[in-house]
Amino acid sequence: MKKLILSAFIALAFAGTASAQKAFSSADFTKNLGKTGTLCDTVYSLHVVSDTLALLNLGGVYPNQKYTVAVKGNKVNLDYTKLKGKPLCVTGVFIMFKNRPEIEVTEPEQINKN
């Protein structure tokens, strides 16, 4: 019984540590332009442009989003009902598109639902 309680306590301690995220500012974003990095924030809206492009707006609803995630590829398939309001971590290249912070994603494993 003691081992079970200890195991549960350790699991909860690590879960709390893993879910804590460092705040990511626009200054951090601009310092990393052209580099690959990971950004975590909440999904506020999604716009499917075509079957090869979907735009996720993180940190706010378009046009007031903090960041846009451009999901590119063949037959992009995202379930907005499962993403809206949920935290999401995305790894991709940091770019500016029309003077707005954007992250390009081409592989499903670059998107990590928390």
N, CA, C and O of each residue as an XYZ file, in Angstrom:
456
protein
N       0.819     -1.189      0.000
C       0.000      0.000      0.000
C       0.866      1.258      0.000
O       0.569      2.223     -0.704
N       1.952      1.241      0.803
C       2.836      2.414      0.854
C       3.480      2.660     -0.512
O       3.644      3.807     -0.927
N       3.846      1.572     -1.212
C       4.449      1.718     -2.533
C       3.458      2.338     -3.505
O       3.841      3.163     -4.335
N       2.196      1.955     -3.416
C       1.170      2.489     -4.298
C       0.974      3.984     -4.050
O       0.876      4.760     -5.000
N       0.915      4.388     -2.793
C       0.739      5.811     -2.457
C       1.956      6.605     -2.898
O       1.816      7.701     -3.441
N       3.153      6.065     -2.671
C       4.383      6.735     -3.085
C       4.440      6.881     -4.595
O       4.830      7.932     -5.105
N       4.055      5.834     -5.314
C       4.043      5.896     -6.782
C       3.063      6.948     -7.274
O       3.377      7.699     -8.198
N       1.887      7.014     -6.674
C       0.891      8.011     -7.066
C       1.395      9.421     -6.790
O       1.195     10.321     -7.606
N       2.043      9.620     -5.653
C       2.575     10.937     -5.304
C       3.650     11.370     -6.297
O       3.655     12.520     -6.738
N       4.551     10.472     -6.651
C       5.622     10.783     -7.603
C       5.022     11.104     -8.974
O       5.462     12.045     -9.635
N       4.035     10.341     -9.399
C       3.393     10.594    -10.689
C       2.729     11.970    -10.712
O       2.840     12.695    -11.701
N       2.046     12.330     -9.637
C       1.412     13.649     -9.562
C       2.445     14.769     -9.547
O       2.233     15.815    -10.160
N       3.551     14.560     -8.859
C       4.599     15.584     -8.809
C       5.167     15.833    -10.197
O       5.361     16.984    -10.590
N       5.438     14.759    -10.947
C       5.973     14.922    -12.295
C       4.933     15.509    -13.239
O       5.283     16.296    -14.118
N       3.672     15.150    -13.082
C       2.613     15.705    -13.933
C       2.495     17.203    -13.727
O       2.312     17.941    -14.695
N       2.595     17.665    -12.506
C       2.538     19.096    -12.225
C       3.713     19.829    -12.820
O       3.552     20.941    -13.323
N       4.882     19.243    -12.778
C       6.074     19.853    -13.355
C       5.977     19.910    -14.869
O       6.354     20.913    -15.476
N       5.477     18.848    -15.484
C       5.396     18.802    -16.944
C       4.368     19.794    -17.478
O       4.549     20.326    -18.574
N       3.295     20.057    -16.734
C       2.273     20.939    -17.252
C       2.611     22.413    -17.060
O       2.005     23.269    -17.705
N       3.559     22.726    -16.194
C       3.955     24.119    -16.007
C       4.734     24.572    -17.233
O       5.693     23.921    -17.645
N       4.311     25.702    -17.817
C       4.947     26.172    -19.035
C       5.489     27.568    -18.816
O       4.861     28.397    -18.157
N       6.656     27.819    -19.372
C       7.244     29.146    -19.320
C       6.469     30.049    -20.261
O       6.151     29.661    -21.385
N       6.166     31.251    -19.801
C       5.469     32.213    -20.664
C       6.356     32.547    -21.857
O       7.568     32.707    -21.715
N       5.757     32.650    -23.005
C       6.477     32.907    -24.250
C       6.022     34.256    -24.761
O       4.843     34.435    -25.067
N       6.927     35.203    -24.859
C       6.562     36.557    -25.274
C       6.842     36.788    -26.757
O       7.509     35.984    -27.409
N       6.323     37.899    -27.278
C       6.588     38.239    -28.673
C       8.072     38.547    -28.872
O       8.608     38.328    -29.959
N       8.743     39.057    -27.824
C      10.191     39.305    -27.915
C      10.949     37.990    -28.086
O      11.906     37.916    -28.857
N      10.513     36.942    -27.357
C      11.127     35.616    -27.511
C      10.929     35.113    -28.937
O      11.834     34.530    -29.534
N       9.743     35.345    -29.468
C       9.438     34.899    -30.823
C      10.360     35.575    -31.827
O      10.966     34.904    -32.662
N      10.473     36.901    -31.754
C      11.285     37.624    -32.731
C      12.763     37.296    -32.604
O      13.489     37.345    -33.597
N      13.225     36.962    -31.404
C      14.629     36.558    -31.224
C      14.921     35.226    -31.909
O      16.073     34.917    -32.213
N      13.879     34.446    -32.147
C      14.055     33.110    -32.707
C      13.564     32.990    -34.151
O      13.340     31.878    -34.628
N      13.394     34.106    -34.849
C      12.940     34.047    -36.240
C      13.890     33.206    -37.093
O      15.111     33.333    -37.001
N      13.308     32.353    -37.917
C      14.092     31.492    -38.794
C      14.573     30.219    -38.130
O      15.127     29.343    -38.794
N      14.368     30.107    -36.827
C      14.797     28.920    -36.086
C      13.597     28.029    -35.809
O      12.447     28.465    -35.867
N      13.888     26.785    -35.512
C      12.839     25.858    -35.109
C      12.726     25.906    -33.598
O      13.729     25.838    -32.887
N      11.503     26.025    -33.114
C      11.265     26.080    -31.678
C       9.889     25.554    -31.348
O       9.105     25.210    -32.234
N       9.604     25.496    -30.048
C       8.318     25.011    -29.571
C       7.604     26.133    -28.836
O       8.195     26.838    -28.018
N       6.336     26.282    -29.140
C       5.502     27.311    -28.545
C       4.236     26.640    -28.026
O       3.621     25.834    -28.725
N       3.850     26.974    -26.803
C       2.624     26.423    -26.220
C       1.668     27.557    -25.874
O       2.066     28.552    -25.268
N       0.413     27.402    -26.260
C      -0.619     28.378    -25.940
C      -1.973     27.722    -26.177
O      -2.041     26.554    -26.561
N      -3.040     28.465    -25.951
C      -4.400     27.958    -26.106
C      -4.927     28.243    -27.511
O      -4.703     29.321    -28.063
N      -5.628     27.265    -28.082
C      -6.238     27.425    -29.399
C      -7.553     28.181    -29.229
O      -8.437     27.754    -28.486
N      -7.669     29.301    -29.923
C      -8.880     30.104    -29.856
C      -9.754     29.947    -31.088
O     -10.980     29.997    -30.985
N      -9.143     29.756    -32.253
C      -9.935     29.579    -33.467
C      -9.118     28.838    -34.517
O      -7.895     28.734    -34.429
N      -9.832     28.330    -35.508
C      -9.230     27.551    -36.585
C      -9.919     27.935    -37.883
O     -11.140     28.077    -37.937
N      -9.117     28.102    -38.930
C      -9.666     28.397    -40.254
C      -9.057     27.413    -41.247
O      -7.846     27.419    -41.471
N      -9.885     26.582    -41.833
C      -9.425     25.642    -42.853
C      -9.503     26.368    -44.189
O     -10.592     26.656    -44.686
N      -8.347     26.658    -44.764
C      -8.268     27.386    -46.025
C      -8.510     26.445    -47.191
O      -9.249     26.772    -48.120
N      -7.887     25.276    -47.141
C      -8.047     24.263    -48.178
C      -7.702     22.918    -47.565
O      -7.427     22.825    -46.369
N      -7.717     21.864    -48.396
C      -7.365     20.549    -47.849
C      -5.856     20.415    -47.623
O      -5.390     19.379    -47.148
N      -5.088     21.463    -47.964
C      -3.641     21.432    -47.729
C      -3.170     22.554    -46.812
O      -1.967     22.702    -46.597
N      -4.100     23.357    -46.260
C      -3.711     24.449    -45.363
C      -4.806     24.734    -44.337
O      -5.965     24.961    -44.683
N      -4.405     24.715    -43.064
C      -5.292     25.117    -41.971
C      -4.522     26.097    -41.097
O      -3.319     25.943    -40.887
N      -5.225     27.102    -40.589
C      -4.600     28.112    -39.737
C      -5.197     28.032    -38.340
O      -6.404     28.196    -38.160
N      -4.346     27.779    -37.352
C      -4.755     27.764    -35.947
C      -4.353     29.089    -35.323
O      -3.214     29.527    -35.486
N      -5.258     29.727    -34.617
C      -4.952     30.979    -33.936
C      -4.777     30.705    -32.449
O      -5.699     30.248    -31.772
N      -3.576     30.993    -31.955
C      -3.244     30.758    -30.555
C      -3.188     32.082    -29.802
O      -2.737     33.096    -30.336
N      -3.652     32.057    -28.554
C      -3.537     33.233    -27.705
C      -4.582     34.298    -27.960
O      -4.517     35.361    -27.343
N      -5.533     34.067    -28.834
C      -6.593     35.026    -29.125
C      -7.294     34.666    -30.418
O      -6.796     33.865    -31.209
N      -8.457     35.268    -30.625
C      -9.248     35.019    -31.828
C      -8.776     35.971    -32.928
O      -8.460     37.129    -32.657
N      -8.731     35.484    -34.158
C      -8.361     36.301    -35.312
C      -9.266     37.521    -35.377
O     -10.479     37.369    -35.236
N      -8.756     38.683    -35.578
C      -7.420     39.093    -35.984
C      -6.523     39.503    -34.812
O      -5.485     40.130    -35.021
N      -6.913     39.157    -33.594
C      -6.148     39.559    -32.411
C      -5.361     38.412    -31.788
O      -5.046     38.453    -30.598
N      -5.044     37.396    -32.574
C      -4.279     36.262    -32.073
C      -2.834     36.685    -31.787
O      -2.312     37.615    -32.400
N      -2.203     35.979    -30.841
C      -0.774     36.224    -30.590
C       0.066     35.561    -31.678
O       1.035     36.139    -32.172
N      -0.321     34.339    -32.043
C       0.455     33.537    -32.997
C      -0.502     32.790    -33.901
O      -1.612     32.440    -33.501
N      -0.057     32.549    -35.132
C      -0.797     31.707    -36.065
C       0.055     30.488    -36.358
O       1.260     30.598    -36.585
N      -0.580     29.326    -36.350
C       0.100     28.095    -36.736
C      -0.430     27.712    -38.109
O      -1.620     27.438    -38.263
N       0.454     27.692    -39.111
C       0.082     27.298    -40.461
C       0.383     25.810    -40.615
O       1.543     25.408    -40.703
N      -0.668     25.003    -40.646
C      -0.532     23.557    -40.796
C      -0.643     23.268    -42.284
O      -1.707     23.419    -42.883
N       0.482     22.847    -42.874
C       0.546     22.617    -44.316
C       0.816     21.152    -44.599
O       1.542     20.485    -43.861
N       0.233     20.671    -45.655
C       0.483     19.284    -46.039
C      -0.660     18.732    -46.853
O      -1.645     19.426    -47.102
N      -0.536     17.512    -47.259
C      -1.533     16.849    -48.064
C      -2.679     16.368    -47.180
O      -2.470     15.589    -46.251
N      -3.874     16.829    -47.470
C      -5.084     16.408    -46.755
C      -5.004     16.703    -45.255
O      -5.070     15.787    -44.435
N      -4.863     17.971    -44.904
C      -4.833     18.383    -43.505
C      -6.186     18.040    -42.886
O      -7.234     18.384    -43.433
N      -6.152     17.365    -41.748
C      -7.380     16.942    -41.089
C      -7.299     17.301    -39.608
O      -6.613     16.624    -38.842
N      -7.999     18.368    -39.201
C      -8.008     18.793    -37.804
C      -9.450     18.860    -37.311
O     -10.323     19.373    -38.010
N      -9.696     18.351    -36.125
C     -11.024     18.401    -35.535
C     -11.091     19.606    -34.602
O     -10.620     19.553    -33.466
N     -11.682     20.692    -35.096
C     -11.732     21.948    -34.350
C     -12.429     21.789    -33.000
O     -12.028     22.420    -32.022
N     -13.468     20.952    -32.934
C     -14.204     20.789    -31.681
C     -13.322     20.209    -30.581
O     -13.564     20.446    -29.398
N     -12.313     19.456    -30.967
C     -11.396     18.879    -29.975
C     -10.229     19.804    -29.660
O      -9.516     19.572    -28.683
N     -10.014     20.844    -30.459
C      -8.882     21.751    -30.260
C      -9.262     23.063    -29.579
O      -8.477     23.600    -28.797
N     -10.453     23.585    -29.865
C     -10.850     24.901    -29.363
C     -10.824     24.947    -27.833
O     -11.411     24.105    -27.153
N     -10.119     25.965    -27.318
C     -10.024     26.158    -25.877
C      -9.022     25.260    -25.185
O      -8.874     25.314    -23.964
N      -8.337     24.438    -25.950
C      -7.373     23.495    -25.372
C      -5.949     24.010    -25.538
O      -5.642     24.691    -26.516
N      -5.076     23.684    -24.577
C      -3.668     24.044    -24.755
C      -3.042     23.161    -25.825
O      -3.399     21.994    -25.986
N      -2.103     23.747    -26.547
C      -1.461     23.046    -27.648
C      -0.011     23.480    -27.718
O       0.285     24.670    -27.605
N       0.885     22.548    -27.900
C       2.300     22.866    -28.119
C       2.635     22.519    -29.560
O       2.293     21.445    -30.054
N       3.306     23.444    -30.221
C       3.635     23.286    -31.626
C       5.126     23.509    -31.820
O       5.691     24.467    -31.291
N       5.757     22.631    -32.574
C       7.170     22.779    -32.902
C       7.278     23.033    -34.395
O       6.780     22.259    -35.212
N       7.939     24.135    -34.735
C       8.080     24.482    -36.138
C       8.989     25.683    -36.308
O       9.591     26.170    -35.352
N       9.076     26.148    -37.541
C       9.933     27.282    -37.873
C       9.183     28.573    -37.551
O       8.039     28.760    -37.966
N       9.847     29.464    -36.803
C       9.269     30.755    -36.441
C       9.511     31.740    -37.585
O      10.654     32.003    -37.957
N       8.419     32.283    -38.140
C       8.528     33.252    -39.227
C       7.566     34.413    -38.961
O       6.717     34.340    -38.072
N       7.710     35.463    -39.731
C       6.735     36.548    -39.729
C       6.023     36.475    -41.070
O       6.672     36.434    -42.115
N       4.701     36.457    -41.052
C       3.902     36.445    -42.267
C       2.978     37.651    -42.208
O       2.114     37.729    -41.335
N       3.150     38.579    -43.117
C       2.406     39.840    -43.120
C       2.529     40.547    -41.768
O       1.548     41.034    -41.206
N       3.758     40.586    -41.273
C       4.099     41.229    -39.997
C       3.408     40.614    -38.783
O       3.237     41.282    -37.763
N       3.008     39.340    -38.887
C       2.384     38.626    -37.771
C       3.184     37.368    -37.479
O       3.629     36.699    -38.411
N       3.384     37.023    -36.185
C       4.121     35.810    -35.827
C       3.397     34.549    -36.308
O       2.201     34.374    -36.074
N       4.137     33.692    -36.973
C       3.556     32.459    -37.499
C       4.546     31.318    -37.341
O       5.759     31.519    -37.395
N       4.018     30.129    -37.146
C       4.824     28.913    -37.061
C       4.340     27.975    -38.154
O       3.144     27.704    -38.263
N       5.265     27.481    -38.960
C       4.919     26.540    -40.022
C       5.080     25.114    -39.524
O       6.099     24.758    -38.933
N       4.058     24.304    -39.772
C       4.041     22.909    -39.356
C       3.693     22.064    -40.574
O       2.749     22.369    -41.301
N       4.464     20.999    -40.791
C       4.192     20.131    -41.941
C       3.971     18.667    -41.563
O       3.500     17.880    -42.384
N       4.308     18.299    -40.326
C       4.180     16.903    -39.889
C       3.274     16.820    -38.654
O       3.358     17.683    -37.780
N       2.416     15.804    -38.564
C       1.516     15.678    -37.416
C       2.239     15.627    -36.068
O       1.720     16.120    -35.067
N       3.423     15.039    -36.040
C       4.138     14.920    -34.764
C       4.676     16.266    -34.266
O       5.196     16.341    -33.153
N       4.560     17.320    -35.065
C       4.966     18.650    -34.633
C       3.906     19.304    -33.751
O       4.167     20.327    -33.117
N       2.714     18.715    -33.710
C       1.615     19.241    -32.894
C       1.420     18.295    -31.722
O       1.219     17.094    -31.906
N       1.480     18.845    -30.518
C       1.346     18.040    -29.308
C       0.197     18.595    -28.485
O       0.288     19.695    -27.938
N      -0.877     17.833    -28.399
C      -2.018     18.235    -27.570
C      -1.685     17.887    -26.120
O      -1.329     16.751    -25.808
N      -1.805     18.875    -25.248
C      -1.456     18.648    -23.828
C      -2.498     17.858    -23.126
O      -2.363     17.579    -21.934
